[in-house]
Amino acid sequence: MALPIPLPQQTPATAFERLLTVLNDLRENCPWDQKQTMETLRHLTIEETYELADAILENDQQEIKKELGDVMMHLVFYARIASEKGDFDITDVLNGVCEKLIHRHPHIYSDVNVNDEQDVKRNWEKLKLKEGNKSVLGGVPASLPALVKASRIQEKARGVGFDWDNKDQVWEKVEEELQEFKDEFNSVNEASVDMEKAEGEFGDLLFSLINYARFININPENALEKTNKKFIKRFRYLEQKAKEQGKQLQDMTLAEMDVFWNEAKLV
């Protein structure tokens, strides 16, 4: 049986070394840890990442700290599994990311001059292409949620200068796409609407709204998730108030529900 890992004098290096030791012990002695593969950990890592994202939106620093630890544990676990196959180890991972950061920040580690954040982003994308990426958009993961993916696509296109000049132009595009979407339903009988085309127009509208959000420094994913949380909170208030009066929501009129909904806005 492995002995408890003592808490050494704390530095980032000693704390990280302690994590490696704990993970190695678990991999060698715990039946659950012994059975894990990269594939079995994948969905758990995604879950932990979303939990971290939730904590960030809630600005819960203690929860952020906890979730960061969970994510870091997963990263170390992947490296341990790879080392067992002789593919790479945690040292390779850490040195690799350090080398990448040094290479992609020539304004810090070499003689390249930059004026602002946008220059840094443009240099970053140019260097990625030199490293072998066939497209500026090649670094956007295919499995990203569509809203996040749209933001990343637009940011990467901007990095090489493919962008609108100002937010007024983008808003004109939003209004244009909104009108095209509305036209799909206004120009013909609603029963004969081409839903595939309407879906395409709706996608264009969302893409242009995400673009506008980028221009005014609003993260659309964060904005939508905050609205989701706000709706959930108010709807649960509505459910609670209906329950207190012995009513079922499906038996209430919209006007009756609106009374509680408006109260929820004030809570």
Secondary structure as UniProt FT lines:
FT   HELIX           12..29
FT   HELIX           31..35
FT   HELIX           38..58
FT   HELIX           61..84
FT   TURN            85..86
FT   HELIX           90..103
FT   HELIX           106..109
FT   HELIX           117..130
FT   TURN            131..132
FT   HELIX           136..139
FT   TURN            142..143
FT   HELIX           146..159
FT   TURN            160..161
FT   HELIX           167..186
FT   HELIX           190..192
FT   HELIX           195..215
FT   TURN            216..217
FT   HELIX           220..244
FT   TURN            245..246
FT   HELIX           249..251
FT   HELIX           254..266
//
